[in-house]
Amino acid sequence: LDSANASLHLGDQNVRFFPLRALAGDTTFVLQGGAQWDRTQHWSMTCTSVTGTSDQFAWAAEPPFVISGDREGTLFDRVVANDGAAHLEAKGRWAAPGGFYDFMMRATRLDLGRVGMPLDWGMGGEGDGLLVVNGRYGNPSWTFEGRASRPQFAWHAADSLQLSLAGRMHELDVRRFGYFLDGGDNPVPFEVATDGAT
């Protein structure tokens, strides 16, 4: 973060913010709500309003926005957000050292020109994606399934794109890379793995 400021009301093992504003590059995050914690290192935060805006996107969470956590990680109890027609949901556990991942994030109707990538990449199109992460901290396994209509990069567009990936530490498995152009299909399955020496 570049800077942050908030109007706070601090109580006994709880705090409320009206709101909390943070800046990171050209992105502004604004949260209104509160958090509480106990002596067992368990904490939770519930917000009535959460937004993340920049020159390229304007995400707003559906209330309530709820996350919690403990010494083993962070729980995405209720994280649902929209940017126009785009919709995002995240739920499950994101691990801290010593913990386990059990996490899922799904995006639908995502405008690929509004995901925060550099404008000179010339990205565009509309996509859906599902990311799933499981396993112990330090060596989780993950899968990603995605598809896009009229995907564009460097201002060159195809008809559609289908992508299926899986991986873990030092390993990437491209299960499917389907690139459709003028009704054609170019599937490219391959696997990339390293021994960690590089």
Beta strands, then each sheet from edge to edge (+ up, - down):
strand 1: 3-11
strand 2: 14-24
strand 3: 27-37
strand 4: 43-53
strand 5: 58-61
strand 6: 65-70
strand 7: 73-83
strand 8: 86-95
strand 9: 100-111
strand 10: 124-136
strand 11: 141-153
strand 12: 156-157
strand 13: 160-168
strand 14: 171-180
strand 15: 186-187
strand 16: 190-193
sheet 1: 1+ 2- 3+ 4- 5+ 7- 6+
sheet 2: 1+ 2- 3+ 4- 5+ 7- 8+ 9- 10+ 11- 12+
sheet 3: 1+ 2- 3+ 4- 5+ 7- 8+ 9- 10+ 11- 13+ 14- 15+
sheet 4: 1+ 2- 3+ 4- 5+ 7- 8+ 9- 10+ 11- 13+ 14- 16+
end
